[in-house]
C-alpha cells in the first residue's frame, strides 16, 4: 500500500502526515493481521507517535503530526512482523524496560516486564540490609541483554558488578547497553557457564541475581512462533523439566556466595516448590518465594548462612 497522499518528508528527516490519514493507515494494517497493541508499540517506538498522541488524533483528526520515519518503513516492519512472526523489538532494535531503553537484536533474549521485579526485589532486600551504597560485589548470571546488570549498576554506583553469559552474542549486546550509560568500567563481562567465570571471587559475592533458561523443552515447542522461532533457545530452554540451569546455580551457591550473601532467581510460574527445594538442598537458608505481577510465585530468594560471631 502506498503512503497516504498527505504524507510528506521534511528537510529535517521527519515526515508530516494528517491525523485522519494515519488513523486510516492504522486500520488498514490491522485488517491485514496483527494485534493493535503491537502496531501502536511500533508507532510509538519507531514512528514517535505515543499512545496519548494517538488518542488525541481520534478527537482531532485534522491535526498535522511528524513521524520519525517514513510511513513506508513502518509498514514494511509491520508486514515482516505479521508475515514472518519476527519480534518487533528485533525489528526496531530496542526494547523499553523499567525506565531504560535497551538495545536488542536476534540472538539475545528480549527482556520481559516481569523480570523488572527481580531488580525491585534486589533493591528491597538490600535496603533491608541497611547498606545505602549497595553490596560491595554482585553478579548477574546469564546476563543476556545486560538488563539486570545495567539496572543494578545504575542503582548502586559504588558497587562492583560482574555479568556472565555463555553466549558471545549476548555479551556483545550487554556491552553495548552498558557502554551506552558509561558503565563499562563498573561491570565486568565474563564468558562461561554460570558460576565458573566467577571462581576468583567465590566467597566474596554479596548478591547474585539470575533469570536463567527455565522453560521445559516440551513447553518451548508449543510457544508462539514469534518466541520459539526467533528468540534464542539457549536463553529459554532449561532442559526437559526446565530446572537444568536452576539446579546448576543452586548447587554451587553456598560456596560462591559470601557469608550472608543473597541469591535471587526468576523461574517458571509452576516451579516454585521445586526451586525452593533446590535452594534448601544446596545449603542455603531463609529460602522464600515471591510473587509476580499476577500473584504467581515467579521468584525465589535465599542466602548463605551468615558467619557466627
C-alpha positions as protocol buffer text, in pm:
chain_id: "A"
residue {
  index: 1
  type: UNK
  ca { x: 0 y: 0 z: 0 }
}
residue {
  index: 2
  type: UNK
  ca { x: 134 y: 344 z: -89 }
}
residue {
  index: 3
  type: UNK
  ca { x: 159 y: 608 z: 179 }
}
residue {
  index: 4
  type: UNK
  ca { x: -142 y: 843 z: 206 }
}
residue {
  index: 5
  type: UNK
  ca { x: -124 y: 1147 z: -15 }
}
residue {
  index: 6
  type: UNK
  ca { x: -79 y: 1384 z: 280 }
}
residue {
  index: 7
  type: UNK
  ca { x: 244 y: 1216 z: 399 }
}
residue {
  index: 8
  type: UNK
  ca { x: 549 y: 1422 z: 303 }
}
residue {
  index: 9
  type: UNK
  ca { x: 914 y: 1415 z: 406 }
}
residue {
  index: 10
  type: UNK
  ca { x: 1067 y: 1723 z: 565 }
}
residue {
  index: 11
  type: UNK
  ca { x: 1415 y: 1859 z: 526 }
}
residue {
  index: 12
  type: UNK
  ca { x: 1492 y: 1760 z: 885 }
}
residue {
  index: 13
  type: UNK
  ca { x: 1422 y: 1397 z: 804 }
}
residue {
  index: 14
  type: UNK
  ca { x: 1079 y: 1394 z: 971 }
}
residue {
  index: 15
  type: UNK
  ca { x: 763 y: 1307 z: 786 }
}
residue {
  index: 16
  type: UNK
  ca { x: 439 y: 1507 z: 808 }
}
residue {
  index: 17
  type: UNK
  ca { x: 101 y: 1335 z: 798 }
}
residue {
  index: 18
  type: UNK
  ca { x: -255 y: 1431 z: 886 }
}
residue {
  index: 19
  type: UNK
  ca { x: -411 y: 1251 z: 1180 }
}
residue {
  index: 20
  type: UNK
  ca { x: -700 y: 1111 z: 977 }
}
residue {
  index: 21
  type: UNK
  ca { x: -459 y: 967 z: 721 }
}
residue {
  index: 22
  type: UNK
  ca { x: -256 y: 797 z: 994 }
}
residue {
  index: 23
  type: UNK
  ca { x: -567 y: 653 z: 1156 }
}
residue {
  index: 24
  type: UNK
  ca { x: -685 y: 522 z: 818 }
}
residue {
  index: 25
  type: UNK
  ca { x: -343 y: 362 z: 759 }
}
residue {
  index: 26
  type: UNK
  ca { x: -357 y: 204 z: 1105 }
}
residue {
  index: 27
  type: UNK
  ca { x: -698 y: 49 z: 1033 }
}
residue {
  index: 28
  type: UNK
  ca { x: -573 y: -90 z: 702 }
}
residue {
  index: 29
  type: UNK
  ca { x: -272 y: -250 z: 868 }
}
residue {
  index: 30
  type: UNK
  ca { x: -484 y: -413 z: 1139 }
}
residue {
  index: 31
  type: UNK
  ca { x: -721 y: -550 z: 874 }
}
residue {
  index: 32
  type: UNK
  ca { x: -424 y: -746 z: 737 }
}
residue {
  index: 33
  type: UNK
  ca { x: -344 y: -906 z: 1074 }
}
residue {
  index: 34
  type: UNK
  ca { x: -160 y: -850 z: 1397 }
}
residue {
  index: 35
  type: UNK
  ca { x: -256 y: -706 z: 1733 }
}
residue {
  index: 36
  type: UNK
  ca { x: -343 y: -340 z: 1787 }
}
residue {
  index: 37
  type: UNK
  ca { x: -110 y: -321 z: 2088 }
}
residue {
  index: 38
  type: UNK
  ca { x: 183 y: -431 z: 1871 }
}
residue {
  index: 39
  type: UNK
  ca { x: 110 y: -181 z: 1596 }
}
residue {
  index: 40
  type: UNK
  ca { x: 72 y: 101 z: 1848 }
}
residue {
  index: 41
  type: UNK
  ca { x: 403 y: -6 z: 2008 }
}
residue {
  index: 42
  type: UNK
  ca { x: 567 y: 21 z: 1664 }
}
residue {
  index: 43
  type: UNK
  ca { x: 411 y: 363 z: 1602 }
}
residue {
  index: 44
  type: UNK
  ca { x: 548 y: 479 z: 1936 }
}
residue {
  index: 45
  type: UNK
  ca { x: 900 y: 333 z: 1933 }
}
residue {
  index: 46
  type: UNK
  ca { x: 981 y: 370 z: 1564 }
}
residue {
  index: 47
  type: UNK
  ca { x: 736 y: 635 z: 1448 }
}
residue {
  index: 48
  type: UNK
  ca { x: 743 y: 861 z: 1752 }
}
residue {
  index: 49
  type: UNK
  ca { x: 363 y: 868 z: 1795 }
}
residue {
  index: 50
  type: UNK
  ca { x: 282 y: 777 z: 2155 }
}
residue {
  index: 51
  type: UNK
  ca { x: -43 y: 636 z: 2290 }
}
residue {
  index: 52
  type: UNK
  ca { x: -169 y: 971 z: 2423 }
}
residue {
  index: 53
  type: UNK
  ca { x: -96 y: 1139 z: 2092 }
}
residue {
  index: 54
  type: UNK
  ca { x: -284 y: 864 z: 1911 }
}
residue {
  index: 55
  type: UNK
  ca { x: -587 y: 924 z: 2135 }
}
residue {
  index: 56
  type: UNK
  ca { x: -566 y: 1295 z: 2060 }
}
residue {
  index: 57
  type: UNK
  ca { x: -585 y: 1223 z: 1688 }
}
residue {
  index: 58
  type: UNK
  ca { x: -914 y: 1043 z: 1733 }
}
residue {
  index: 59
  type: UNK
  ca { x: -1062 y: 1365 z: 1872 }
}
residue {
  index: 60
  type: UNK
  ca { x: -876 y: 1598 z: 1636 }
}
residue {
  index: 61
  type: UNK
  ca { x: -811 y: 1405 z: 1313 }
}
residue {
  index: 62
  type: UNK
  ca { x: -721 y: 1724 z: 1129 }
}
residue {
  index: 63
  type: UNK
  ca { x: -400 y: 1754 z: 1337 }
}
residue {
  index: 64
  type: UNK
  ca { x: -75 y: 1751 z: 1141 }
}
residue {
  index: 65
  type: UNK
  ca { x: 197 y: 1548 z: 1308 }
}
residue {
  index: 66
  type: UNK
  ca { x: 553 y: 1446 z: 1238 }
}
residue {
  index: 67
  type: UNK
  ca { x: 663 y: 1084 z: 1203 }
}
residue {
  index: 68
  type: UNK
  ca { x: 1024 y: 998 z: 1285 }
}
residue {
  index: 69
  type: UNK
  ca { x: 1047 y: 765 z: 982 }
}
residue {
  index: 70
  type: UNK
  ca { x: 857 y: 734 z: 653 }
}
residue {
  index: 71
  type: UNK
  ca { x: 524 y: 556 z: 671 }
}
residue {
  index: 72
  type: UNK
  ca { x: 659 y: 306 z: 419 }
}
residue {
  index: 73
  type: UNK
  ca { x: 921 y: 192 z: 671 }
}
residue {
  index: 74
  type: UNK
  ca { x: 661 y: 139 z: 942 }
}
residue {
  index: 75
  type: UNK
  ca { x: 450 y: -63 z: 701 }
}
residue {
  index: 76
  type: UNK
  ca { x: 745 y: -277 z: 591 }
}
residue {
  index: 77
  type: UNK
  ca { x: 835 y: -357 z: 953 }
}
residue {
  index: 78
  type: UNK
  ca { x: 474 y: -436 z: 1040 }
}
residue {
  index: 79
  type: UNK
  ca { x: 441 y: -673 z: 746 }
}
residue {
  index: 80
  type: UNK
  ca { x: 761 y: -853 z: 844 }
}
residue {
  index: 81
  type: UNK
  ca { x: 619 y: -896 z: 1192 }
}
residue {
  index: 82
  type: UNK
  ca { x: 281 y: -1022 z: 1068 }
}
residue {
  index: 83
  type: UNK
  ca { x: 409 y: -1245 z: 787 }
}
residue {
  index: 84
  type: UNK
  ca { x: 731 y: -1378 z: 938 }
}
residue {
  index: 85
  type: UNK
  ca { x: 645 y: -1352 z: 1309 }
}
residue {
  index: 86
  type: UNK
  ca { x: 963 y: -1151 z: 1369 }
}
residue {
  index: 87
  type: UNK
  ca { x: 961 y: -979 z: 1710 }
}
residue {
  index: 88
  type: UNK
  ca { x: 902 y: -606 z: 1682 }
}
residue {
  index: 89
  type: UNK
  ca { x: 1181 y: -546 z: 1934 }
}
residue {
  index: 90
  type: UNK
  ca { x: 1432 y: -704 z: 1698 }
}
residue {
  index: 91
  type: UNK
  ca { x: 1293 y: -513 z: 1401 }
}
residue {
  index: 92
  type: UNK
  ca { x: 1337 y: -174 z: 1568 }
}
residue {
  index: 93
  type: UNK
  ca { x: 1646 y: -279 z: 1765 }
}
residue {
  index: 94
  type: UNK
  ca { x: 1525 y: -162 z: 2103 }
}
residue {
  index: 95
  type: UNK
  ca { x: 1306 y: -258 z: 2396 }
}
residue {
  index: 96
  type: UNK
  ca { x: 1166 y: -35 z: 2675 }
}
residue {
  index: 97
  type: UNK
  ca { x: 1231 y: -192 z: 3015 }
}
residue {
  index: 98
  type: UNK
  ca { x: 1187 y: -24 z: 3355 }
}
residue {
  index: 99
  type: UNK
  ca { x: 1299 y: 334 z: 3291 }
}
residue {
  index: 100
  type: UNK
  ca { x: 1551 y: 224 z: 3027 }
}
residue {
  index: 101
  type: UNK
  ca { x: 1552 y: 172 z: 2653 }
}
residue {
  index: 102
  type: UNK
  ca { x: 1769 y: -131 z: 2581 }
}
residue {
  index: 103
  type: UNK
  ca { x: 1932 y: -231 z: 2255 }
}
residue {
  index: 104
  type: UNK
  ca { x: 1824 y: -580 z: 2147 }
}
residue {
  index: 105
  type: UNK
  ca { x: 1897 y: -796 z: 1845 }
}
residue {
  index: 106
  type: UNK
  ca { x: 1846 y: -1156 z: 1727 }
}
residue {
  index: 107
  type: UNK
  ca { x: 2049 y: -1396 z: 1939 }
}
residue {
  index: 108
  type: UNK
  ca { x: 1964 y: -1219 z: 2266 }
}
residue {
  index: 109
  type: UNK
  ca { x: 1655 y: -1273 z: 2482 }
}
residue {
  index: 110
  type: UNK
  ca { x: 1406 y: -985 z: 2478 }
}
residue {
  index: 111
  type: UNK
  ca { x: 1368 y: -855 z: 2838 }
}
residue {
  index: 112
  type: UNK
  ca { x: 1025 y: -919 z: 2989 }
}
residue {
  index: 113
  type: UNK
  ca { x: 822 y: -695 z: 3215 }
}
residue {
  index: 114
  type: UNK
  ca { x: 812 y: -948 z: 3499 }
}
residue {
  index: 115
  type: UNK
  ca { x: 1193 y: -951 z: 3518 }
}
residue {
  index: 116
  type: UNK
  ca { x: 1177 y: -588 z: 3629 }
}
residue {
  index: 117
  type: UNK
  ca { x: 1051 y: -724 z: 3961 }
}
residue {
  index: 118
  type: UNK
  ca { x: 1379 y: -909 z: 4013 }
}
residue {
  index: 119
  type: UNK
  ca { x: 1551 y: -570 z: 4030 }
}
residue {
  index: 120
  type: UNK
  ca { x: 1288 y: -442 z: 4274 }
}
residue {
  index: 121
  type: UNK
  ca { x: 1340 y: -750 z: 4490 }
}
residue {
  index: 122
  type: UNK
  ca { x: 1716 y: -697 z: 4494 }
}
residue {
  index: 123
  type: UNK
  ca { x: 1678 y: -331 z: 4590 }
}
residue {
  index: 124
  type: UNK
  ca { x: 1427 y: -414 z: 4864 }
}
residue {
  index: 125
  type: UNK
  ca { x: 1641 y: -689 z: 5015 }
}
residue {
  index: 126
  type: UNK
  ca { x: 1949 y: -472 z: 5016 }
}
residue {
  index: 127
  type: UNK
  ca { x: 1761 y: -177 z: 5161 }
}
residue {
  index: 128
  type: UNK
  ca { x: 1663 y: -409 z: 5444 }
}
residue {
  index: 129
  type: UNK
  ca { x: 2030 y: -492 z: 5497 }
}
residue {
  index: 130
  type: UNK
  ca { x: 2091 y: -128 z: 5590 }
}
residue {
  index: 131
  type: UNK
  ca { x: 2370 y: -52 z: 5342 }
}
residue {
  index: 132
  type: UNK
  ca { x: 2280 y: 256 z: 5134 }
}
residue {
  index: 133
  type: UNK
  ca { x: 2569 y: 206 z: 4892 }
}
residue {
  index: 134
  type: UNK
  ca { x: 2452 y: -142 z: 4794 }
}
residue {
  index: 135
  type: UNK
  ca { x: 2650 y: -467 z: 4801 }
}
residue {
  index: 136
  type: UNK
  ca { x: 3026 y: -447 z: 4766 }
}
residue {
  index: 137
  type: UNK
  ca { x: 3030 y: -708 z: 4490 }
}
residue {
  index: 138
  type: UNK
  ca { x: 2737 y: -852 z: 4294 }
}
residue {
  index: 139
  type: UNK
  ca { x: 2686 y: -1068 z: 3985 }
}
residue {
  index: 140
  type: UNK
  ca { x: 2424 y: -1137 z: 3718 }
}
residue {
  index: 141
  type: UNK
  ca { x: 2429 y: -1496 z: 3590 }
}
residue {
  index: 142
  type: UNK
  ca { x: 2303 y: -1531 z: 3231 }
}
residue {
  index: 143
  type: UNK
  ca { x: 2300 y: -1158 z: 3165 }
}
residue {
  index: 144
  type: UNK
  ca { x: 2160 y: -1167 z: 2809 }
}
residue {
  index: 145
  type: UNK
  ca { x: 2096 y: -808 z: 2702 }
}
residue {
  index: 146
  type: UNK
  ca { x: 2250 y: -690 z: 3029 }
}
residue {
  index: 147
  type: UNK
  ca { x: 1918 y: -552 z: 3156 }
}
residue {
  index: 148
  type: UNK
  ca { x: 1961 y: -667 z: 3517 }
}
residue {
  index: 149
  type: UNK
  ca { x: 2327 y: -570 z: 3531 }
}
residue {
  index: 150
  type: UNK
  ca { x: 2252 y: -226 z: 3389 }
}
residue {
  index: 151
  type: UNK
  ca { x: 1971 y: -159 z: 3636 }
}
residue {
  index: 152
  type: UNK
  ca { x: 2178 y: -272 z: 3937 }
}
residue {
  index: 153
  type: UNK
  ca { x: 2485 y: -75 z: 3829 }
}
residue {
  index: 154
  type: UNK
  ca { x: 2274 y: 240 z: 3798 }
}
residue {
  index: 155
  type: UNK
  ca { x: 2116 y: 180 z: 4139 }
}
residue {
  index: 156
  type: UNK
  ca { x: 2446 y: 111 z: 4316 }
}
residue {
  index: 157
  type: UNK
  ca { x: 2719 y: 335 z: 4169 }
}
residue {
  index: 158
  type: UNK
  ca { x: 2964 y: 243 z: 4448 }
}
residue {
  index: 159
  type: UNK
  ca { x: 2950 y: -133 z: 4386 }
}
residue {
  index: 160
  type: UNK
  ca { x: 3140 y: -368 z: 4155 }
}
residue {
  index: 161
  type: UNK
  ca { x: 2934 y: -589 z: 3925 }
}
residue {
  index: 162
  type: UNK
  ca { x: 3000 y: -894 z: 3708 }
}
residue {
  index: 163
  type: UNK
  ca { x: 2779 y: -1006 z: 3420 }
}
residue {
  index: 164
  type: UNK
  ca { x: 2816 y: -1364 z: 3299 }
}
residue {
  index: 165
  type: UNK
  ca { x: 2686 y: -1536 z: 2986 }
}
residue {
  index: 166
  type: UNK
  ca { x: 2794 y: -1831 z: 2775 }
}
residue {
  index: 167
  type: UNK
  ca { x: 2678 y: -1654 z: 2456 }
}
residue {
  index: 168
  type: UNK
  ca { x: 2927 y: -1426 z: 2281 }
}
residue {
  index: 169
  type: UNK
  ca { x: 2635 y: -1252 z: 2107 }
}
residue {
  index: 170
  type: UNK
  ca { x: 2470 y: -1179 z: 2440 }
}
residue {
  index: 171
  type: UNK
  ca { x: 2789 y: -1036 z: 2586 }
}
residue {
  index: 172
  type: UNK
  ca { x: 2828 y: -806 z: 2285 }
}
residue {
  index: 173
  type: UNK
  ca { x: 2475 y: -679 z: 2336 }
}
residue {
  index: 174
  type: UNK
  ca { x: 2525 y: -638 z: 2711 }
}
residue {
  index: 175
  type: UNK
  ca { x: 2845 y: -443 z: 2643 }
}
residue {
  index: 176
  type: UNK
  ca { x: 2659 y: -208 z: 2408 }
}
residue {
  index: 177
  type: UNK
  ca { x: 2390 y: -140 z: 2668 }
}
residue {
  index: 178
  type: UNK
  ca { x: 2639 y: -87 z: 2948 }
}
residue {
  index: 179
  type: UNK
  ca { x: 2857 y: 136 z: 2732 }
}
residue {
  index: 180
  type: UNK
  ca { x: 2555 y: 350 z: 2640 }
}
residue {
  index: 181
  type: UNK
  ca { x: 2535 y: 453 z: 3008 }
}
residue {
  index: 182
  type: UNK
  ca { x: 2910 y: 477 z: 3067 }
}
residue {
  index: 183
  type: UNK
  ca { x: 2910 y: 171 z: 3294 }
}
residue {
  index: 184
  type: UNK
  ca { x: 3164 y: -44 z: 3113 }
}
residue {
  index: 185
  type: UNK
  ca { x: 3423 y: 6 z: 3390 }
}
residue {
  index: 186
  type: UNK
  ca { x: 3187 y: -88 z: 3673 }
}
residue {
  index: 187
  type: UNK
  ca { x: 3052 y: -414 z: 3533 }
}
residue {
  index: 188
  type: UNK
  ca { x: 3295 y: -684 z: 3424 }
}
residue {
  index: 189
  type: UNK
  ca { x: 3167 y: -906 z: 3141 }
}
residue {
  index: 190
  type: UNK
  ca { x: 3270 y: -1271 z: 3165 }
}
residue {
  index: 191
  type: UNK
  ca { x: 3200 y: -1556 z: 2923 }
}
residue {
  index: 192
  type: UNK
  ca { x: 3121 y: -1901 z: 3058 }
}
residue {
  index: 193
  type: UNK
  ca { x: 2877 y: -2126 z: 3244 }
}
residue {
  index: 194
  type: UNK
  ca { x: 2706 y: -1983 z: 3549 }
}
residue {
  index: 195
  type: UNK
  ca { x: 2943 y: -1964 z: 3848 }
}
residue {
  index: 196
  type: UNK
  ca { x: 3261 y: -2085 z: 3677 }
}
residue {
  index: 197
  type: UNK
  ca { x: 3392 y: -1749 z: 3543 }
}
residue {
  index: 198
  type: UNK
  ca { x: 3346 y: -1607 z: 3892 }
}
residue {
  index: 199
  type: UNK
  ca { x: 3572 y: -1856 z: 4070 }
}
residue {
  index: 200
  type: UNK
  ca { x: 3829 y: -1588 z: 4166 }
}
residue {
  index: 201
  type: UNK
  ca { x: 3550 y: -1416 z: 4361 }
}
residue {
  index: 202
  type: UNK
  ca { x: 3390 y: -1722 z: 4524 }
}
residue {
  index: 203
  type: UNK
  ca { x: 3316 y: -1647 z: 4887 }
}
residue {
  index: 204
  type: UNK
  ca { x: 3303 y: -1272 z: 4819 }
}
residue {
  index: 205
  type: UNK
  ca { x: 2977 y: -1229 z: 4625 }
}
residue {
  index: 206
  type: UNK
  ca { x: 2730 y: -1034 z: 4838 }
}
residue {
  index: 207
  type: UNK
  ca { x: 2442 y: -1061 z: 4592 }
}
residue {
  index: 208
  type: UNK
  ca { x: 2376 y: -1270 z: 4282 }
}
residue {
  index: 209
  type: UNK
  ca { x: 2071 y: -1241 z: 4056 }
}
residue {
  index: 210
  type: UNK
  ca { x: 1973 y: -1465 z: 3768 }
}
residue {
  index: 211
  type: UNK
  ca { x: 1696 y: -1504 z: 3513 }
}
residue {
  index: 212
  type: UNK
  ca { x: 1818 y: -1836 z: 3369 }
}
residue {
  index: 213
  type: UNK
  ca { x: 1654 y: -2051 z: 3099 }
}
residue {
  index: 214
  type: UNK
  ca { x: 1370 y: -2229 z: 3278 }
}
residue {
  index: 215
  type: UNK
  ca { x: 1112 y: -2332 z: 3017 }
}
residue {
  index: 216
  type: UNK
  ca { x: 1071 y: -2712 z: 2985 }
}
residue {
  index: 217
  type: UNK
  ca { x: 1159 y: -2832 z: 2636 }
}
residue {
  index: 218
  type: UNK
  ca { x: 807 y: -2964 z: 2570 }
}
residue {
  index: 219
  type: UNK
  ca { x: 656 y: -2628 z: 2668 }
}
residue {
  index: 220
  type: UNK
  ca { x: 901 y: -2440 z: 2447 }
}
residue {
  index: 221
  type: UNK
  ca { x: 796 y: -2648 z: 2145 }
}
residue {
  index: 222
  type: UNK
  ca { x: 441 y: -2518 z: 2187 }
}
residue {
  index: 223
  type: UNK
  ca { x: 529 y: -2149 z: 2225 }
}
residue {
  index: 224
  type: UNK
  ca { x: 413 y: -1889 z: 1973 }
}
residue {
  index: 225
  type: UNK
  ca { x: 641 y: -1873 z: 1665 }
}
residue {
  index: 226
  type: UNK
  ca { x: 736 y: -1513 z: 1747 }
}
residue {
  index: 227
  type: UNK
  ca { x: 919 y: -1651 z: 2052 }
}
residue {
  index: 228
  type: UNK
  ca { x: 1007 y: -2012 z: 1961 }
}
residue {
  index: 229
  type: UNK
  ca { x: 1138 y: -1941 z: 1610 }
}
residue {
  index: 230
  type: UNK
  ca { x: 1325 y: -1617 z: 1677 }
}
residue {
  index: 231
  type: UNK
  ca { x: 1445 y: -1582 z: 2036 }
}
residue {
  index: 232
  type: UNK
  ca { x: 1747 y: -1795 z: 2133 }
}
residue {
  index: 233
  type: UNK
  ca { x: 1656 y: -2138 z: 2270 }
}
residue {
  index: 234
  type: UNK
  ca { x: 1979 y: -2119 z: 2470 }
}
residue {
  index: 235
  type: UNK
  ca { x: 1821 y: -1845 z: 2681 }
}
residue {
  index: 236
  type: UNK
  ca { x: 1478 y: -2008 z: 2708 }
}
residue {
  index: 237
  type: UNK
  ca { x: 1502 y: -2387 z: 2739 }
}
residue {
  index: 238
  type: UNK
  ca { x: 1602 y: -2526 z: 3078 }
}
residue {
  index: 239
  type: UNK
  ca { x: 1623 y: -2892 z: 2975 }
}
residue {
  index: 240
  type: UNK
  ca { x: 1345 y: -3149 z: 2976 }
}
residue {
  index: 241
  type: UNK
  ca { x: 1196 y: -3029 z: 3306 }
}
residue {
  index: 242
  type: UNK
  ca { x: 1308 y: -2666 z: 3290 }
}
residue {
  index: 243
  type: UNK
  ca { x: 1526 y: -2697 z: 3601 }
}
residue {
  index: 244
  type: UNK
  ca { x: 1865 y: -2775 z: 3446 }
}
residue {
  index: 245
  type: UNK
  ca { x: 2016 y: -2427 z: 3489 }
}
residue {
  index: 246
  type: UNK
  ca { x: 1842 y: -2370 z: 3821 }
}
residue {
  index: 247
  type: UNK
  ca { x: 1998 y: -2691 z: 3958 }
}
residue {
  index: 248
  type: UNK
  ca { x: 2344 y: -2580 z: 3848 }
}
residue {
  index: 249
  type: UNK
  ca { x: 2302 y: -2239 z: 4010 }
}
residue {
  index: 250
  type: UNK
  ca { x: 2156 y: -2368 z: 4337 }
}
residue {
  index: 251
  type: UNK
  ca { x: 2414 y: -2644 z: 4378 }
}
residue {
  index: 252
  type: UNK
  ca { x: 2717 y: -2409 z: 4388 }
}
residue {
  index: 253
  type: UNK
  ca { x: 2558 y: -2106 z: 4552 }
}
residue {
  index: 254
  type: UNK
  ca { x: 2666 y: -2182 z: 4909 }
}
residue {
  index: 255
  type: UNK
  ca { x: 3030 y: -2198 z: 4801 }
}
residue {
  index: 256
  type: UNK
  ca { x: 3022 y: -1895 z: 4573 }
}
residue {
  index: 257
  type: UNK
  ca { x: 2827 y: -1650 z: 4786 }
}
residue {
  index: 258
  type: UNK
  ca { x: 2985 y: -1451 z: 5066 }
}
residue {
  index: 259
  type: UNK
  ca { x: 2871 y: -1541 z: 5418 }
}
residue {
  index: 260
  type: UNK
  ca { x: 2525 y: -1384 z: 5443 }
}
residue {
  index: 261
  type: UNK
  ca { x: 2520 y: -1326 z: 5067 }
}
residue {
  index: 262
  type: UNK
  ca { x: 2191 y: -1339 z: 4877 }
}
residue {
  index: 263
  type: UNK
  ca { x: 2081 y: -1533 z: 4567 }
}
residue {
  index: 264
  type: UNK
  ca { x: 1770 y: -1413 z: 4378 }
}
residue {
  index: 265
  type: UNK
  ca { x: 1618 y: -1621 z: 4097 }
}
residue {
  index: 266
  type: UNK
  ca { x: 1341 y: -1596 z: 3842 }
}
residue {
  index: 267
  type: UNK
  ca { x: 1173 y: -1923 z: 3742 }
}
residue {
  index: 268
  type: UNK
  ca { x: 870 y: -2066 z: 3560 }
}
residue {
  index: 269
  type: UNK
  ca { x: 530 y: -1994 z: 3715 }
}
residue {
  index: 270
  type: UNK
  ca { x: 483 y: -2358 z: 3825 }
}
residue {
  index: 271
  type: UNK
  ca { x: 835 y: -2428 z: 3954 }
}
residue {
  index: 272
  type: UNK
  ca { x: 827 y: -2256 z: 4292 }
}
residue {
  index: 273
  type: UNK
  ca { x: 816 y: -2566 z: 4511 }
}
residue {
  index: 274
  type: UNK
  ca { x: 1092 y: -2738 z: 4311 }
}
residue {
  index: 275
  type: UNK
  ca { x: 1319 y: -2431 z: 4312 }
}
residue {
  index: 276
  type: UNK
  ca { x: 1275 y: -2375 z: 4686 }
}
residue {
  index: 277
  type: UNK
  ca { x: 1373 y: -2737 z: 4746 }
}
residue {
  index: 278
  type: UNK
  ca { x: 1682 y: -2698 z: 4524 }
}
residue {
  index: 279
  type: UNK
  ca { x: 1790 y: -2396 z: 4726 }
}
residue {
  index: 280
  type: UNK
  ca { x: 1745 y: -2576 z: 5056 }
}
residue {
  index: 281
  type: UNK
  ca { x: 1928 y: -2882 z: 4924 }
}
residue {
  index: 282
  type: UNK
  ca { x: 2212 y: -2652 z: 4821 }
}
residue {
  index: 283
  type: UNK
  ca { x: 2261 y: -2549 z: 5181 }
}
residue {
  index: 284
  type: UNK
  ca { x: 2102 y: -2203 z: 5166 }
}
residue {
  index: 285
  type: UNK
  ca { x: 1884 y: -2052 z: 5436 }
}
residue {
  index: 286
  type: UNK
  ca { x: 1593 y: -1804 z: 5455 }
}
residue {
  index: 287
  type: UNK
  ca { x: 1451 y: -1962 z: 5139 }
}
residue {
  index: 288
  type: UNK
  ca { x: 1149 y: -1754 z: 5035 }
}
residue {
  index: 289
  type: UNK
  ca { x: 911 y: -1741 z: 4735 }
}
residue {
  index: 290
  type: UNK
  ca { x: 800 y: -1409 z: 4583 }
}
residue {
  index: 291
  type: UNK
  ca { x: 505 y: -1333 z: 4351 }
}
residue {
  index: 292
  type: UNK
  ca { x: 496 y: -1169 z: 4009 }
}
residue {
  index: 293
  type: UNK
  ca { x: 252 y: -901 z: 3893 }
}
residue {
  index: 294
  type: UNK
  ca { x: -26 y: -1159 z: 3861 }
}
residue {
  index: 295
  type: UNK
  ca { x: 31 y: -1308 z: 4205 }
}
residue {
  index: 296
  type: UNK
  ca { x: 204 y: -1624 z: 4080 }
}
residue {
  index: 297
  type: UNK
  ca { x: 518 y: -1745 z: 4257 }
}
residue {
  index: 298
  type: UNK
  ca { x: 777 y: -1639 z: 3999 }
}
residue {
  index: 299
  type: UNK
  ca { x: 1084 y: -1556 z: 4209 }
}
residue {
  index: 300
  type: UNK
  ca { x: 1285 y: -1705 z: 4493 }
}
residue {
  index: 301
  type: UNK
  ca { x: 1536 y: -1560 z: 4737 }
}
residue {
  index: 302
  type: UNK
  ca { x: 1780 y: -1740 z: 4965 }
}
residue {
  index: 303
  type: UNK
  ca { x: 2112 y: -1669 z: 5129 }
}
residue {
  index: 304
  type: UNK
  ca { x: 2425 y: -1832 z: 5256 }
}
residue {
  index: 305
  type: UNK
  ca { x: 2415 y: -1850 z: 5634 }
}
residue {
  index: 306
  type: UNK
  ca { x: 2599 y: -1555 z: 5795 }
}
residue {
  index: 307
  type: UNK
  ca { x: 2912 y: -1630 z: 5991 }
}
residue {
  index: 308
  type: UNK
  ca { x: 2856 y: -1674 z: 6361 }
}
residue {
  index: 309
  type: UNK
  ca { x: 3014 y: -1403 z: 6579 }
}
